[in-house]
Structures are given as structure tokens and as C-alpha cells.
Amino acid sequence: MSLEKFSYDNRTVKWFAYAAIFWGLIGMLAGLWAALELVIPGLTWALRLSLSAVSGPCTPML
């Protein structure tokens, strides 16, 4: 009697783990941003100023 050799294809599992890590980091960054907004309310204003300076003077400030 001979033993059969099995091999598993773990590509799907590996890419799912990579995607989970990626979206986990994105979620943590969003949570960090929200927490910083609660501590430093002027962050959004600084972001808007920096984005409007990059995009040019024609962009209206919100």
C-alpha cells in the first residue's frame, strides 16, 4: 500500500489574510483620525487649507 501525497493550495487564504491586514490598517487609521479630531478639532481646517493650496485658488473653501 502506498501513501498518497497531498498538497494544499493556500493562495486564497494567504491573499485573504493580506486583505484583512490591509483593511485593518485602513480602519485603524480612520479611527486614529477620528480620535485626533476629538482631541484637536482644528485638524480638518488644516487639512482643508493644505488641500486648497495644492489644488489652486479656484477651489472654494468649504
Secondary structure, DSSP 4 states (H G I P E B T S, - for coil): --PPPP----HHHHHHHHHHHHHHHHHHHHHHHHHHHHH-TTHHHHHHHHHHHHH-TTSPP-
